[in-house]
Amino acid sequence: MPVTMDRREWLTRSGAAAVYAVVAGCQSAPSLLKRGDRDLVRLNLNENPYGPSPAARKAMAEAFDESHLYRGIPYQELRKLIAEQEDIPPDHIVIGSGSGEILNVAGLIYGRDGGEILAPQPTFEQLQQYATTVGATIHRVPLDDRMNQDLKEMSRRISSKTSLVYICNPNNPTGVLVDGSALRTFCEDASGRTVVYVDEAYHEFVDSPTHRTMVELVREGRNVIVSRTASKIHALAGLRIGFGIARPDIIRTLAQHRTGSVNVVGLRGAIASYHDAAYQSISKRRTQQGKEALYALLDRTGHRYLRSEGNFVFFQTGRSIEQFRTSMQEQGILVARPFPPFNDWCRVSIGTDEGMERFAQALQTVFNS
Ligand SMILES: Cc1ncc(COP(=O)(O)O)c(C=O)c1O
């Protein structure tokens, strides 16, 4: 089916003009493309294309003057701030080089010595991949027929050998959320038998009232690790700030196994950004509007998609993802890697209006070819 969407239509559907007016007062226009990748629109890594908040930019610029100092003071400051926002003591928090470091360290600790890790498929693979480097066995549980994480089957598959269960909520690549009370029931039971890791990288984008963060189970002292990140809603991916939230004994073990550290500029940016609720809601709203515009486009082209609670959308292209990815790249658009077994589905991140307009044009060219 032919696809057409011009710039004006994209902007109207995404409601971008109104939001732009709000942002324009406080922030320079976001750049479409990263320097060095001039010709490519990056819709492959779920980056936040709007860039850091004005407050975070200012704090980071000021932090240059602190660059000769080790991270101590801002580290404790950010830890305290997150603790206040999550209503949990600071000793329940470890800050890492992105939440990726927390995932790696958990993969190492729970994957070594014959560890067995249970995870949905498809999902975010970082913890599982790191765990395999220390010899872990990964057991993958397919999504259910609604493409949700199959908690019933995951519960059934936990054995005395299971060292960690990984859940991603909302899930990457589907964007589908696990119902909060069902997840709580699952985690209550599973954390009595093993450690449960809940990756909440996209938590701040979620709209559904059924969502519940599993930080509430950490507060109750259960065997649960939650991770969050400054990379997504805060648009600080390149600064590498993320954290784990867990009982202090688990936090100490995670902290002991970190191999790097975090940097003062990133910490200062994150402190300012976590204080900046207005920026977070603008970022969330623009992402939401971008998703609605994309759904409208996919409705018109007759392509199946999942409504997403993240900053990306998973849709069925009807052709091999490898082939689709190559064709899109030829049009200057990067989309995500394959997520087997959904080999004709594509995960695309929500970019700027200009980026999404170019995505729509590329889709038109590729589908019509
Ligand atoms: C589900 C999920 N968790 C964690 C991460 C890692 O993010 P970071 O290391 O930047 O915090 C990502 C990145 O895309 C993700 O999608």
The ligand as an SDF file (V2000), in Angstrom:
LIG
                    3D

 16 16  0  0  0  0  0  0  0  0999 V2000
   15.9320   -2.1960   28.7480 C   0  0  0  0  0  0  0  0  0  0  0  0
   17.2380   -1.5010   28.7970 C   0  0  0  0  0  0  0  0  0  0  0  0
   17.9690   -1.5700   29.9110 N   0  0  0  0  0  0  0  0  0  0  0  0
   19.1490   -0.9680   30.0220 C   0  0  0  0  0  0  0  0  0  0  0  0
   19.6710   -0.2470   28.9700 C   0  0  0  0  0  0  0  0  0  0  0  0
   21.0510    0.3320   29.1280 C   0  0  0  0  0  0  0  0  0  0  0  0
   21.0280    1.6650   29.2480 O   0  0  0  0  0  0  0  0  0  0  0  0
   22.2300    2.4910   29.8990 P   0  0  0  0  0  0  0  0  0  0  0  0
   23.4050    1.5770   30.0450 O   0  0  0  0  0  0  0  0  0  0  0  0
   22.4890    3.5800   28.9560 O   0  0  0  0  0  0  0  0  0  0  0  0
   21.7080    2.9390   31.2220 O   0  0  0  0  0  0  0  0  0  0  0  0
   18.9500   -0.1180   27.7910 C   0  0  0  0  0  0  0  0  0  0  0  0
   19.5100    0.6370   26.6530 C   0  0  0  0  0  0  0  0  0  0  0  0
   18.9920    0.6950   25.5660 O   0  0  0  0  0  0  0  0  0  0  0  0
   17.6940   -0.7620   27.7030 C   0  0  0  0  0  0  0  0  0  0  0  0
   16.9520   -0.7100   26.5870 O   0  0  0  0  0  0  0  0  0  0  0  0
  1  2  1  0
  2  3  1  0
  2 15  2  0
  3  4  2  0
  4  5  1  0
  5  6  1  0
  5 12  2  0
  6  7  1  0
  7  8  1  0
  8  9  2  0
  8 10  1  0
  8 11  1  0
 12 13  1  0
 12 15  1  0
 13 14  2  0
 15 16  1  0
M  END
$$$$
